[in-house]
Amino acid sequence: MNTNEFIKQYKPILQAMFRNGINPSWVSYEGLLDDYERLKAEGHSQKSIISYLCSQYFVSKAQIYRVLAKLKQDIC
């Protein structure tokens, strides 16, 4: 499959991503929101959850907060 074929096949999905400001590189954060919600439900502090997520996803605290905010947004 070449790039053009990929775009044709996944055009509706790609358009929805563009419309909603979803960066394709965020695929590396798949599971982050689930991890956050699980740890929160287990009663861990916000500070320890963010520190854990930083070490698991190899990003800064600021990036964790940005990604969490974006992952929680409804899409159209």
All heavy atoms as a GROMACS GRO file, in nm:
protein
  627
    1MET      N    1   0.085  -0.117   0.000
    1MET     CA    2   0.000   0.000   0.000
    1MET      C    3   0.090   0.124   0.000
    1MET      O    4   0.184   0.132   0.077
    1MET     CB    5  -0.089  -0.002   0.125
    1MET     CG    6  -0.169   0.123   0.145
    1MET     SD    7  -0.270   0.129   0.296
    1MET     CE    8  -0.395   0.009   0.263
    2ASN      N    9   0.056   0.218  -0.085
    2ASN     CA   10   0.130   0.344  -0.085
    2ASN      C   11   0.050   0.452  -0.011
    2ASN      O   12  -0.061   0.429   0.034
    2ASN     CB   13   0.167   0.387  -0.228
    2ASN     CG   14   0.046   0.417  -0.314
    2ASN    OD1   15  -0.056   0.463  -0.265
    2ASN    ND2   16   0.057   0.390  -0.443
    3THR      N   17   0.109   0.568   0.000
    3THR     CA   18   0.048   0.678   0.077
    3THR      C   19  -0.088   0.717   0.019
    3THR      O   20  -0.185   0.737   0.093
    3THR     CB   21   0.140   0.800   0.081
    3THR    OG1   22   0.265   0.760   0.139
    3THR    CG2   23   0.080   0.912   0.163
    4ASN      N   24  -0.097   0.727  -0.112
    4ASN     CA   25  -0.222   0.766  -0.176
    4ASN      C   26  -0.332   0.664  -0.146
    4ASN      O   27  -0.446   0.703  -0.115
    4ASN     CB   28  -0.203   0.783  -0.326
    4ASN     CG   29  -0.324   0.844  -0.392
    4ASN    OD1   30  -0.370   0.950  -0.349
    4ASN    ND2   31  -0.376   0.780  -0.494
    5GLU      N   32  -0.302   0.536  -0.154
    5GLU     CA   33  -0.400   0.431  -0.125
    5GLU      C   34  -0.444   0.438   0.021
    5GLU      O   35  -0.561   0.419   0.053
    5GLU     CB   36  -0.342   0.294  -0.157
    5GLU     CG   37  -0.321   0.271  -0.305
    5GLU     CD   38  -0.234   0.149  -0.334
    5GLU    OE1   39  -0.162   0.103  -0.243
    5GLU    OE2   40  -0.239   0.101  -0.448
    6PHE      N   41  -0.349   0.464   0.110
    6PHE     CA   42  -0.380   0.477   0.252
    6PHE      C   43  -0.477   0.592   0.276
    6PHE      O   44  -0.576   0.578   0.347
    6PHE     CB   45  -0.250   0.498   0.332
    6PHE     CG   46  -0.272   0.512   0.479
    6PHE    CD1   47  -0.277   0.401   0.560
    6PHE    CD2   48  -0.287   0.638   0.538
    6PHE    CE1   49  -0.297   0.413   0.697
    6PHE    CE2   50  -0.307   0.651   0.673
    6PHE     CZ   51  -0.312   0.538   0.754
    7ILE      N   52  -0.450   0.706   0.214
    7ILE     CA   53  -0.537   0.823   0.230
    7ILE      C   54  -0.677   0.794   0.176
    7ILE      O   55  -0.777   0.828   0.240
    7ILE     CB   56  -0.475   0.947   0.162
    7ILE    CG1   57  -0.350   0.991   0.240
    7ILE    CG2   58  -0.576   1.062   0.153
    7ILE    CD1   59  -0.267   1.096   0.170
    8LYS      N   60  -0.684   0.731   0.061
    8LYS     CA   61  -0.815   0.696   0.004
    8LYS      C   62  -0.893   0.604   0.098
    8LYS      O   63  -1.012   0.622   0.120
    8LYS     CB   64  -0.799   0.629  -0.132
    8LYS     CG   65  -0.768   0.723  -0.244
    8LYS     CD   66  -0.758   0.646  -0.375
    8LYS     CE   67  -0.724   0.736  -0.490
    8LYS     NZ   68  -0.714   0.659  -0.616
    9GLN      N   69  -0.826   0.503   0.150
    9GLN     CA   70  -0.893   0.404   0.234
    9GLN      C   71  -0.938   0.463   0.367
    9GLN      O   72  -1.045   0.431   0.416
    9GLN     CB   73  -0.801   0.285   0.259
    9GLN     CG   74  -0.867   0.175   0.337
    9GLN     CD   75  -0.786   0.048   0.341
    9GLN    OE1   76  -0.686   0.034   0.270
    9GLN    NE2   77  -0.828  -0.046   0.422
   10TYR      N   78  -0.859   0.550   0.425
   10TYR     CA   79  -0.888   0.602   0.559
   10TYR      C   80  -0.930   0.749   0.558
   10TYR      O   81  -0.924   0.815   0.663
   10TYR     CB   82  -0.768   0.580   0.651
   10TYR     CG   83  -0.737   0.434   0.669
   10TYR    CD1   84  -0.629   0.375   0.604
   10TYR    CD2   85  -0.818   0.353   0.747
   10TYR    CE1   86  -0.602   0.241   0.618
   10TYR    CE2   87  -0.793   0.218   0.761
   10TYR     CZ   88  -0.684   0.162   0.696
   10TYR     OH   89  -0.658   0.028   0.710
   11LYS      N   90  -0.974   0.800   0.445
   11LYS     CA   91  -1.008   0.941   0.430
   11LYS      C   92  -1.105   0.991   0.537
   11LYS      O   93  -1.080   1.094   0.600
   11LYS     CB   94  -1.063   0.968   0.291
   11LYS     CG   95  -1.093   1.114   0.265
   11LYS     CD   96  -1.140   1.136   0.123
   11LYS     CE   97  -1.170   1.283   0.100
   11LYS     NZ   98  -1.212   1.307  -0.039
   12PRO      N   99  -1.217   0.922   0.565
   12PRO     CA  100  -1.310   0.973   0.667
   12PRO      C  101  -1.246   0.983   0.806
   12PRO      O  102  -1.268   1.079   0.880
   12PRO     CB  103  -1.425   0.872   0.667
   12PRO     CG  104  -1.416   0.805   0.534
   12PRO     CD  105  -1.271   0.805   0.497
   13ILE      N  106  -1.164   0.887   0.839
   13ILE     CA  107  -1.097   0.889   0.969
   13ILE      C  108  -0.995   1.003   0.975
   13ILE      O  109  -0.988   1.076   1.073
   13ILE     CB  110  -1.030   0.753   0.998
   13ILE    CG1  111  -1.137   0.645   1.013
   13ILE    CG2  112  -0.941   0.761   1.122
   13ILE    CD1  113  -1.084   0.505   1.016
   14LEU      N  114  -0.919   1.017   0.870
   14LEU     CA  115  -0.818   1.124   0.864
   14LEU      C  116  -0.884   1.262   0.869
   14LEU      O  117  -0.835   1.353   0.936
   14LEU     CB  118  -0.731   1.110   0.739
   14LEU     CG  119  -0.644   0.984   0.735
   14LEU    CD1  120  -0.585   0.966   0.596
   14LEU    CD2  121  -0.537   0.990   0.840
   15GLN      N  122  -0.997   1.277   0.801
   15GLN     CA  123  -1.069   1.404   0.804
   15GLN      C  124  -1.120   1.434   0.945
   15GLN      O  125  -1.113   1.548   0.991
   15GLN     CB  126  -1.186   1.403   0.705
   15GLN     CG  127  -1.141   1.412   0.562
   15GLN     CD  128  -1.256   1.394   0.465
   15GLN    OE1  129  -1.348   1.318   0.487
   15GLN    NE2  130  -1.248   1.467   0.354
   16ALA      N  131  -1.172   1.332   1.014
   16ALA     CA  132  -1.220   1.351   1.152
   16ALA      C  133  -1.104   1.390   1.243
   16ALA      O  134  -1.119   1.475   1.331
   16ALA     CB  135  -1.288   1.224   1.202
   17MET      N  136  -0.989   1.329   1.224
   17MET     CA  137  -0.872   1.364   1.304
   17MET      C  138  -0.832   1.509   1.280
   17MET      O  139  -0.806   1.583   1.375
   17MET     CB  140  -0.755   1.270   1.272
   17MET     CG  141  -0.777   1.128   1.320
   17MET     SD  142  -0.645   1.016   1.272
   17MET     CE  143  -0.511   1.077   1.373
   18PHE      N  144  -0.828   1.551   1.155
   18PHE     CA  145  -0.792   1.688   1.121
   18PHE      C  146  -0.893   1.787   1.180
   18PHE      O  147  -0.856   1.888   1.240
   18PHE     CB  148  -0.783   1.704   0.969
   18PHE     CG  149  -0.746   1.841   0.925
   18PHE    CD1  150  -0.615   1.887   0.937
   18PHE    CD2  151  -0.840   1.926   0.873
   18PHE    CE1  152  -0.581   2.014   0.897
   18PHE    CE2  153  -0.807   2.054   0.832
   18PHE     CZ  154  -0.677   2.099   0.844
   19ARG      N  155  -1.022   1.757   1.164
   19ARG     CA  156  -1.129   1.843   1.213
   19ARG      C  157  -1.122   1.862   1.364
   19ARG      O  158  -1.155   1.968   1.415
   19ARG     CB  159  -1.263   1.778   1.175
   19ARG     CG  160  -1.377   1.868   1.156
   19ARG     CD  161  -1.505   1.800   1.106
   19ARG     NE  162  -1.530   1.665   1.152
   19ARG     CZ  163  -1.526   1.556   1.074
   19ARG    NH1  164  -1.496   1.566   0.947
   19ARG    NH2  165  -1.552   1.438   1.124
   20ASN      N  166  -1.078   1.760   1.435
   20ASN     CA  167  -1.076   1.763   1.581
   20ASN      C  168  -0.938   1.790   1.639
   20ASN      O  169  -0.919   1.783   1.760
   20ASN     CB  170  -1.131   1.632   1.636
   20ASN     CG  171  -1.279   1.620   1.612
   20ASN    OD1  172  -1.358   1.683   1.680
   20ASN    ND2  173  -1.318   1.541   1.512
   21GLY      N  174  -0.842   1.821   1.555
   21GLY     CA  175  -0.708   1.855   1.603
   21GLY      C  176  -0.635   1.738   1.667
   21GLY      O  177  -0.556   1.758   1.759
   22ILE      N  178  -0.662   1.618   1.618
   22ILE     CA  179  -0.596   1.498   1.673
   22ILE      C  180  -0.466   1.474   1.598
   22ILE      O  181  -0.466   1.457   1.476
   22ILE     CB  182  -0.689   1.376   1.663
   22ILE    CG1  183  -0.817   1.400   1.742
   22ILE    CG2  184  -0.616   1.250   1.711
   22ILE    CD1  185  -0.924   1.295   1.720
   23ASN      N  186  -0.358   1.472   1.671
   23ASN     CA  187  -0.226   1.452   1.612
   23ASN      C  188  -0.202   1.301   1.599
   23ASN      O  189  -0.212   1.228   1.698
   23ASN     CB  190  -0.121   1.515   1.702
   23ASN     CG  191   0.016   1.515   1.642
   23ASN    OD1  192   0.053   1.424   1.569
   23ASN    ND2  193   0.092   1.617   1.675
   24PRO      N  194  -0.167   1.252   1.480
   24PRO     CA  195  -0.142   1.108   1.463
   24PRO      C  196  -0.034   1.053   1.555
   24PRO      O  197  -0.037   0.935   1.589
   24PRO     CB  198  -0.100   1.097   1.316
   24PRO     CG  199  -0.157   1.216   1.250
   24PRO     CD  200  -0.156   1.325   1.354
   25SER      N  201   0.058   1.138   1.599
   25SER     CA  202   0.164   1.089   1.688
   25SER      C  203   0.109   1.049   1.825
   25SER      O  204   0.177   0.983   1.903
   25SER     CB  205   0.275   1.193   1.703
   25SER     OG  206   0.227   1.305   1.774
   26TRP      N  207  -0.015   1.091   1.855
   26TRP     CA  208  -0.074   1.057   1.984
   26TRP      C  209  -0.106   0.909   1.997
   26TRP      O  210  -0.146   0.864   2.103
   26TRP     CB  211  -0.197   1.140   2.011
   26TRP     CG  212  -0.167   1.285   2.031
   26TRP    CD1  213  -0.045   1.344   2.044
   26TRP    CD2  214  -0.261   1.390   2.038
   26TRP    NE1  215  -0.057   1.478   2.060
   26TRP    CE2  216  -0.190   1.510   2.057
   26TRP    CE3  217  -0.399   1.394   2.032
   26TRP    CZ2  218  -0.252   1.633   2.068
   26TRP    CZ3  219  -0.461   1.518   2.044
   26TRP    CH2  220  -0.387   1.634   2.062
   27VAL      N  221  -0.088   0.834   1.890
   27VAL     CA  222  -0.108   0.690   1.899
   27VAL      C  223  -0.015   0.632   2.007
   27VAL      O  224  -0.047   0.532   2.070
   27VAL     CB  225  -0.087   0.622   1.761
   27VAL    CG1  226   0.058   0.625   1.719
   27VAL    CG2  227  -0.140   0.480   1.763
   28SER      N  228   0.097   0.699   2.032
   28SER     CA  229   0.190   0.652   2.135
   28SER      C  230   0.132   0.670   2.276
   28SER      O  231   0.185   0.614   2.372
   28SER     CB  232   0.324   0.723   2.123
   28SER     OG  233   0.308   0.862   2.140
   29TYR      N  234   0.025   0.749   2.289
   29TYR     CA  235  -0.038   0.771   2.419
   29TYR      C  236  -0.161   0.683   2.440
   29TYR      O  237  -0.236   0.703   2.534
   29TYR     CB  238  -0.078   0.918   2.436
   29TYR     CG  239   0.039   1.012   2.425
   29TYR    CD1  240   0.041   1.110   2.328
   29TYR    CD2  241   0.147   1.001   2.511
   29TYR    CE1  242   0.147   1.198   2.317
   29TYR    CE2  243   0.254   1.088   2.500
   29TYR     CZ  244   0.254   1.185   2.403
   29TYR     OH  245   0.361   1.271   2.394
   30GLU      N  246  -0.182   0.588   2.352
   30GLU     CA  247  -0.294   0.497   2.366
   30GLU      C  248  -0.281   0.427   2.501
   30GLU      O  249  -0.177   0.373   2.533
   30GLU     CB  250  -0.293   0.395   2.251
   30GLU     CG  251  -0.413   0.306   2.245
   30GLU     CD  252  -0.400   0.184   2.334
   30GLU    OE1  253  -0.290   0.130   2.347
   30GLU    OE2  254  -0.503   0.144   2.392
   31GLY      N  255  -0.384   0.433   2.580
   31GLY     CA  256  -0.382   0.372   2.712
   31GLY      C  257  -0.354   0.469   2.824
   31GLY      O  258  -0.378   0.438   2.941
   32LEU      N  259  -0.304   0.588   2.794
   32LEU     CA  260  -0.269   0.685   2.897
   32LEU      C  261  -0.390   0.726   2.980
   32LEU      O  262  -0.385   0.724   3.103
   32LEU     CB  263  -0.204   0.808   2.834
   32LEU     CG  264  -0.147   0.911   2.932
   32LEU    CD1  265  -0.017   0.968   2.879
   32LEU    CD2  266  -0.244   1.024   2.958
   33LEU      N  267  -0.500   0.758   2.915
   33LEU     CA  268  -0.620   0.799   2.988
   33LEU      C  269  -0.674   0.683   3.071
   33LEU      O  270  -0.716   0.703   3.185
   33LEU     CB  271  -0.727   0.851   2.892
   33LEU     CG  272  -0.855   0.904   2.956
   33LEU    CD1  273  -0.826   1.018   3.053
   33LEU    CD2  274  -0.953   0.949   2.850
   34ASP      N  275  -0.670   0.563   3.017
   34ASP     CA  276  -0.714   0.446   3.093
   34ASP      C  277  -0.628   0.425   3.217
   34ASP      O  278  -0.678   0.396   3.326
   34ASP     CB  279  -0.709   0.320   3.006
   34ASP     CG  280  -0.807   0.325   2.889
   34ASP    OD1  281  -0.910   0.395   2.900
   34ASP    OD2  282  -0.779   0.259   2.788
   35ASP      N  283  -0.495   0.439   3.201
   35ASP     CA  284  -0.404   0.427   3.315
   35ASP      C  285  -0.434   0.534   3.420
   35ASP      O  286  -0.439   0.505   3.539
   35ASP     CB  287  -0.258   0.442   3.271
   35ASP     CG  288  -0.208   0.322   3.192
   35ASP    OD1  289  -0.271   0.215   3.197
   35ASP    OD2  290  -0.103   0.336   3.125
   36TYR      N  291  -0.455   0.657   3.374
   36TYR     CA  292  -0.485   0.768   3.464
   36TYR      C  293  -0.612   0.739   3.545
   36TYR      O  294  -0.614   0.752   3.666
   36TYR     CB  295  -0.500   0.898   3.385
   36TYR     CG  296  -0.547   1.014   3.467
   36TYR    CD1  297  -0.459   1.085   3.547
   36TYR    CD2  298  -0.682   1.051   3.468
   36TYR    CE1  299  -0.502   1.192   3.624
   36TYR    CE2  300  -0.726   1.157   3.545
   36TYR     CZ  301  -0.637   1.227   3.623
   36TYR     OH  302  -0.680   1.331   3.701
   37GLU      N  303  -0.718   0.700   3.476
   37GLU     CA  304  -0.845   0.676   3.544
   37GLU      C  305  -0.838   0.556   3.639
   37GLU      O  306  -0.897   0.558   3.746
   37GLU     CB  307  -0.956   0.660   3.441
   37GLU     CG  308  -0.987   0.792   3.372
   37GLU     CD  309  -1.090   0.781   3.262
   37GLU    OE1  310  -1.123   0.667   3.219
   37GLU    OE2  311  -1.138   0.887   3.218
   38ARG      N  312  -0.763   0.453   3.600
   38ARG     CA  313  -0.747   0.337   3.687
   38ARG      C  314  -0.674   0.374   3.816
   38ARG      O  315  -0.718   0.340   3.926
   38ARG     CB  316  -0.669   0.226   3.614
   38ARG     CG  317  -0.638   0.104   3.701
   38ARG     CD  318  -0.556   0.001   3.624
   38ARG     NE  319  -0.436   0.053   3.561
   38ARG     CZ  320  -0.321   0.074   3.622
   38ARG    NH1  321  -0.308   0.049   3.750
   38ARG    NH2  322  -0.217   0.120   3.555
   39LEU      N  323  -0.564   0.448   3.803
   39LEU     CA  324  -0.486   0.489   3.920
   39LEU      C  325  -0.566   0.583   4.010
   39LEU      O  326  -0.560   0.574   4.132
   39LEU     CB  327  -0.355   0.554   3.876
   39LEU     CG  328  -0.257   0.458   3.808
   39LEU    CD1  329  -0.146   0.536   3.739
   39LEU    CD2  330  -0.201   0.358   3.906
   40LYS      N  331  -0.644   0.671   3.948
   40LYS     CA  332  -0.728   0.763   4.025
   40LYS      C  333  -0.834   0.684   4.103
   40LYS      O  334  -0.858   0.712   4.221
   40LYS     CB  335  -0.795   0.862   3.929
   40LYS     CG  336  -0.866   0.975   3.998
   40LYS     CD  337  -0.915   1.076   3.895
   40LYS     CE  338  -0.989   1.188   3.964
   40LYS     NZ  339  -1.040   1.286   3.869
   41ALA      N  340  -0.893   0.584   4.040
   41ALA     CA  341  -0.994   0.501   4.106
   41ALA      C  342  -0.934   0.418   4.220
   41ALA      O  343  -1.001   0.388   4.319
   41ALA     CB  344  -1.061   0.408   4.005
   42GLU      N  345  -0.805   0.385   4.207
   42GLU     CA  346  -0.736   0.311   4.312
   42GLU      C  347  -0.699   0.400   4.430
   42GLU      O  348  -0.651   0.350   4.531
   42GLU     CB  349  -0.611   0.244   4.256
   42GLU     CG  350  -0.640   0.130   4.161
   42GLU     CD  351  -0.514   0.074   4.096
   42GLU    OE1  352  -0.401   0.121   4.126
   42GLU    OE2  353  -0.528  -0.019   4.014
   43GLY      N  354  -0.717   0.530   4.415
   43GLY     CA  355  -0.693   0.622   4.525
   43GLY      C  356  -0.556   0.685   4.531
   43GLY      O  357  -0.519   0.745   4.632
   44HIS      N  358  -0.479   0.674   4.425
   44HIS     CA  359  -0.346   0.735   4.422
   44HIS      C  360  -0.360   0.888   4.412
   44HIS      O  361  -0.456   0.939   4.357
   44HIS     CB  362  -0.265   0.683   4.304
   44HIS     CG  363  -0.237   0.537   4.312
   44HIS    ND1  364  -0.136   0.484   4.389
   44HIS    CD2  365  -0.299   0.431   4.254
   44HIS    CE1  366  -0.136   0.353   4.377
   44HIS    NE2  367  -0.234   0.318   4.296
   45SER      N  368  -0.262   0.957   4.463
   45SER     CA  369  -0.265   1.104   4.456
   45SER      C  370  -0.238   1.150   4.313
   45SER      O  371  -0.173   1.080   4.235
   45SER     CB  372  -0.160   1.164   4.550
   45SER     OG  373  -0.029   1.140   4.500
   46GLN      N  374  -0.285   1.269   4.283
   46GLN     CA  375  -0.266   1.328   4.149
   46GLN      C  376  -0.117   1.337   4.117
   46GLN      O  377  -0.075   1.304   4.006
   46GLN     CB  378  -0.331   1.466   4.145
   46GLN     CG  379  -0.318   1.538   4.015
   46GLN     CD  380  -0.415   1.489   3.909
   46GLN    OE1  381  -0.501   1.406   3.935
   46GLN    NE2  382  -0.400   1.539   3.790
   47LYS      N  383  -0.038   1.380   4.214
   47LYS     CA  384   0.106   1.396   4.194
   47LYS      C  385   0.173   1.263   4.160
   47LYS      O  386   0.255   1.256   4.068
   47LYS     CB  387   0.169   1.456   4.319
   47LYS     CG  388   0.315   1.488   4.306
   47LYS     CD  389   0.368   1.554   4.432
   47LYS     CE  390   0.516   1.581   4.421
   47LYS     NZ  391   0.569   1.647   4.540
   48SER      N  392   0.137   1.157   4.231
   48SER     CA  393   0.200   1.027   4.204
   48SER      C  394   0.153   0.969   4.072
   48SER      O  395   0.230   0.904   4.001
   48SER     CB  396   0.174   0.929   4.318
   48SER     OG  397   0.037   0.896   4.328
   49ILE      N  398   0.028   0.994   4.035
   49ILE     CA  399  -0.024   0.946   3.906
   49ILE      C  400   0.053   1.012   3.792
   49ILE      O  401   0.098   0.944   3.699
   49ILE     CB  402  -0.175   0.974   3.893
   49ILE    CG1  403  -0.255   0.891   3.993
   49ILE    CG2  404  -0.222   0.946   3.751
   49ILE    CD1  405  -0.401   0.929   4.002
   50ILE      N  406   0.068   1.143   3.799
   50ILE     CA  407   0.137   1.216   3.692
   50ILE      C  408   0.283   1.172   3.684
   50ILE      O  409   0.336   1.151   3.574
   50ILE     CB  410   0.124   1.368   3.712
   50ILE    CG1  411  -0.023   1.411   3.707
   50ILE    CG2  412   0.207   1.444   3.609
   50ILE    CD1  413  -0.097   1.374   3.579
   51SER      N  414   0.348   1.155   3.797
   51SER     CA  415   0.487   1.108   3.798
   51SER      C  416   0.499   0.970   3.735
   51SER      O  417   0.590   0.944   3.655
   51SER     CB  418   0.542   1.104   3.940
   51SER     OG  419   0.552   1.233   3.992
   52TYR      N  420   0.406   0.882   3.768
   52TYR     CA  421   0.405   0.747   3.710
   52TYR      C  422   0.387   0.754   3.559
   52TYR      O  423   0.459   0.688   3.483
   52TYR     CB  424   0.294   0.664   3.774
   52TYR     CG  425   0.273   0.530   3.708
   52TYR    CD1  426   0.358   0.423   3.734
   52TYR    CD2  427   0.169   0.510   3.617
   52TYR    CE1  428   0.340   0.301   3.673
   52TYR    CE2  429   0.150   0.389   3.556
   52TYR     CZ  430   0.236   0.285   3.583
   52TYR     OH  431   0.218   0.163   3.521
   53LEU      N  432   0.291   0.835   3.514
   53LEU     CA  433   0.264   0.845   3.371
   53LEU      C  434   0.383   0.904   3.296
   53LEU      O  435   0.414   0.861   3.184
   53LEU     CB  436   0.138   0.928   3.346
   53LEU     CG  437   0.007   0.866   3.395
   53LEU    CD1  438  -0.108   0.964   3.378
   53LEU    CD2  439  -0.022   0.734   3.326
   54CYS      N  440   0.452   0.999   3.357
   54CYS     CA  441   0.572   1.055   3.296
   54CYS      C  442   0.677   0.948   3.272
   54CYS      O  443   0.739   0.943   3.165
   54CYS     CB  444   0.633   1.164   3.385
   54CYS     SG  445   0.540   1.317   3.389
   55SER      N  446   0.695   0.862   3.370
   55SER     CA  447   0.796   0.757   3.355
   55SER      C  448   0.752   0.649   3.257
   55SER      O  449   0.835   0.590   3.187
   55SER     CB  450   0.829   0.695   3.491
   55SER     OG  451   0.718   0.625   3.543
   56GLN      N  452   0.624   0.623   3.248
   56GLN     CA  453   0.574   0.520   3.157
   56GLN      C  454   0.572   0.566   3.011
   56GLN      O  455   0.596   0.486   2.921
   56GLN     CB  456   0.433   0.476   3.198
   56GLN     CG  457   0.427   0.399   3.327
   56GLN     CD  458   0.507   0.271   3.320
   56GLN    OE1  459   0.484   0.186   3.234
   56GLN    NE2  460   0.602   0.256   3.410
   57TYR      N  461   0.540   0.691   2.990
   57TYR     CA  462   0.525   0.743   2.854
   57TYR      C  463   0.642   0.832   2.810
   57TYR      O  464   0.641   0.884   2.698
   57TYR     CB  465   0.392   0.817   2.840
   57TYR     CG  466   0.275   0.721   2.850
   57TYR    CD1  467   0.217   0.692   2.973
   57TYR    CD2  468   0.224   0.658   2.738
   57TYR    CE1  469   0.111   0.601   2.984
   57TYR    CE2  470   0.119   0.568   2.747
   57TYR     CZ  471   0.063   0.541   2.869
   57TYR     OH  472  -0.041   0.451   2.879
   58PHE      N  473   0.740   0.850   2.897
   58PHE     CA  474   0.864   0.923   2.866
   58PHE      C  475   0.839   1.065   2.816
   58PHE      O  476   0.896   1.108   2.716
   58PHE     CB  477   0.949   0.845   2.764
   58PHE     CG  478   0.978   0.705   2.806
   58PHE    CD1  479   0.912   0.598   2.746
   58PHE    CD2  480   1.070   0.679   2.906
   58PHE    CE1  481   0.939   0.468   2.786
   58PHE    CE2  482   1.097   0.549   2.946
   58PHE     CZ  483   1.031   0.443   2.886
   59VAL      N  484   0.751   1.136   2.886
   59VAL     CA  485   0.722   1.276   2.852
   59VAL      C  486   0.717   1.359   2.979
   59VAL      O  487   0.712   1.306   3.089
   59VAL     CB  488   0.590   1.290   2.773
   59VAL    CG1  489   0.600   1.225   2.636
   59VAL    CG2  490   0.474   1.235   2.850
   60SER      N  491   0.714   1.490   2.961
   60SER     CA  492   0.710   1.583   3.075
   60SER      C  493   0.571   1.587   3.139
   60SER      O  494   0.472   1.544   3.079
   60SER     CB  495   0.748   1.723   3.029
   60SER     OG  496   0.646   1.775   2.944
   61LYS      N  497   0.567   1.644   3.259
   61LYS     CA  498   0.440   1.661   3.328
   61LYS      C  499   0.345   1.749   3.247
   61LYS      O  500   0.226   1.719   3.236
   61LYS     CB  501   0.462   1.722   3.467
   61LYS     CG  502   0.530   1.630   3.563
   61LYS     CD  503   0.553   1.698   3.697
   61LYS     CE  504   0.630   1.605   3.790
   61LYS     NZ  505   0.655   1.667   3.919
   62ALA      N  506   0.398   1.855   3.189
   62ALA     CA  507   0.315   1.945   3.108
   62ALA      C  508   0.253   1.870   2.990
   62ALA      O  509   0.135   1.890   2.958
   62ALA     CB  510   0.398   2.062   3.058
   63GLN      N  511   0.331   1.784   2.928
   63GLN     CA  512   0.279   1.706   2.814
   63GLN      C  513   0.170   1.610   2.860
   63GLN      O  514   0.070   1.593   2.791
   63GLN     CB  515   0.392   1.632   2.744
   63GLN     CG  516   0.347   1.553   2.622
   63GLN     CD  517   0.300   1.639   2.507
   63GLN    OE1  518   0.308   1.761   2.510
   63GLN    NE2  519   0.250   1.576   2.404
   64ILE      N  520   0.187   1.550   2.976
   64ILE     CA  521   0.084   1.459   3.030
   64ILE      C  522  -0.046   1.536   3.048
   64ILE      O  523  -0.153   1.490   3.006
   64ILE     CB  524   0.128   1.396   3.163
   64ILE    CG1  525   0.246   1.299   3.143
   64ILE    CG2  526   0.011   1.325   3.232
   64ILE    CD1  527   0.214   1.172   3.067
   65TYR      N  528  -0.039   1.654   3.108
   65TYR     CA  529  -0.160   1.734   3.128
   65TYR      C  530  -0.225   1.774   2.995
   65TYR      O  531  -0.348   1.770   2.982
   65TYR     CB  532  -0.130   1.859   3.212
   65TYR     CG  533  -0.112   1.829   3.358
   65TYR    CD1  534   0.013   1.843   3.419
   65TYR    CD2  535  -0.218   1.787   3.437
   65TYR    CE1  536   0.030   1.816   3.555
   65TYR    CE2  537  -0.203   1.760   3.572
   65TYR     CZ  538  -0.078   1.774   3.630
   65TYR     OH  539  -0.063   1.746   3.764
   66ARG      N  540  -0.143   1.812   2.896
   66ARG     CA  541  -0.198   1.849   2.764
   66ARG      C  542  -0.266   1.731   2.697
   66ARG      O  543  -0.377   1.744   2.644
   66ARG     CB  544  -0.086   1.902   2.673
   66ARG     CG  545  -0.048   2.046   2.697
   66ARG     CD  546   0.041   2.100   2.586
   66ARG     NE  547   0.170   2.032   2.579
   66ARG     CZ  548   0.279   2.071   2.644
   66ARG    NH1  549   0.276   2.178   2.721
   66ARG    NH2  550   0.393   2.006   2.632
   67VAL      N  551  -0.201   1.616   2.701
   67VAL     CA  552  -0.257   1.498   2.636
   67VAL      C  553  -0.384   1.452   2.708
   67VAL      O  554  -0.484   1.419   2.642
   67VAL     CB  555  -0.153   1.384   2.630
   67VAL    CG1  556  -0.216   1.254   2.583
   67VAL    CG2  557  -0.038   1.422   2.537
   68LEU      N  558  -0.383   1.452   2.840
   68LEU     CA  559  -0.504   1.414   2.914
   68LEU      C  560  -0.620   1.505   2.878
   68LEU      O  561  -0.733   1.457   2.855
   68LEU     CB  562  -0.478   1.420   3.065
   68LEU     CG  563  -0.400   1.304   3.125
   68LEU    CD1  564  -0.367   1.334   3.271
   68LEU    CD2  565  -0.477   1.174   3.112
   69ALA      N  566  -0.596   1.635   2.870
   69ALA     CA  567  -0.703   1.729   2.835
   69ALA      C  568  -0.757   1.700   2.696
   69ALA      O  569  -0.879   1.701   2.674
   69ALA     CB  570  -0.651   1.872   2.844
   70LYS      N  571  -0.670   1.673   2.603
   70LYS     CA  572  -0.714   1.647   2.465
   70LYS      C  573  -0.787   1.513   2.455
   70LYS      O  574  -0.888   1.502   2.386
   70LYS     CB  575  -0.592   1.649   2.372
   70LYS     CG  576  -0.629   1.658   2.228
   70LYS     CD  577  -0.699   1.790   2.198
   70LYS     CE  578  -0.729   1.802   2.050
   70LYS     NZ  579  -0.804   1.919   2.016
   71LEU      N  580  -0.738   1.412   2.526
   71LEU     CA  581  -0.802   1.280   2.519
   71LEU      C  582  -0.940   1.279   2.581
   71LEU      O  583  -1.026   1.197   2.546
   71LEU     CB  584  -0.714   1.174   2.586
   71LEU     CG  585  -0.582   1.140   2.516
   71LEU    CD1  586  -0.502   1.043   2.600
   71LEU    CD2  587  -0.606   1.084   2.377
   72LYS      N  588  -0.966   1.372   2.673
   72LYS     CA  589  -1.096   1.380   2.739
   72LYS      C  590  -1.199   1.457   2.657
   72LYS      O  591  -1.317   1.452   2.687
   72LYS     CB  592  -1.082   1.446   2.876
   72LYS     CG  593  -1.009   1.359   2.977
   72LYS     CD  594  -0.996   1.433   3.109
   72LYS     CE  595  -0.922   1.350   3.211
   72LYS     NZ  596  -0.913   1.421   3.341
   73GLN      N  597  -1.155   1.529   2.556
   73GLN     CA  598  -1.246   1.611   2.475
   73GLN      C  599  -1.336   1.524   2.388
   73GLN      O  600  -1.292   1.422   2.333
   73GLN     CB  601  -1.169   1.706   2.383
   73GLN     CG  602  -1.108   1.823   2.451
   73GLN     CD  603  -1.039   1.915   2.352
   73GLN    OE1  604  -1.012   1.879   2.238
   73GLN    NE2  605  -1.009   2.035   2.398
   74ASP      N  606  -1.462   1.566   2.374
   74ASP     CA  607  -1.553   1.502   2.280
   74ASP      C  608  -1.516   1.544   2.140
   74ASP      O  609  -1.467   1.655   2.118
   74ASP     CB  610  -1.697   1.544   2.309
   74ASP     CG  611  -1.750   1.487   2.440
   74ASP    OD1  612  -1.701   1.380   2.482
   74ASP    OD2  613  -1.840   1.549   2.500
   75ILE      N  614  -1.536   1.454   2.044
   75ILE     CA  615  -1.506   1.487   1.906
   75ILE      C  616  -1.636   1.502   1.828
   75ILE      O  617  -1.741   1.452   1.866
   75ILE     CB  618  -1.416   1.382   1.839
   75ILE    CG1  619  -1.480   1.244   1.837
   75ILE    CG2  620  -1.282   1.376   1.908
   75ILE    CD1  621  -1.406   1.144   1.755
   76CYS      N  622  -1.628   1.572   1.716
   76CYS     CA  623  -1.747   1.592   1.632
   76CYS      C  624  -1.732   1.517   1.501
   76CYS      O  625  -1.632   1.472   1.464
   76CYS     CB  626  -1.770   1.739   1.606
   76CYS     SG  627  -1.631   1.828   1.537
   0.00000   0.00000   0.00000
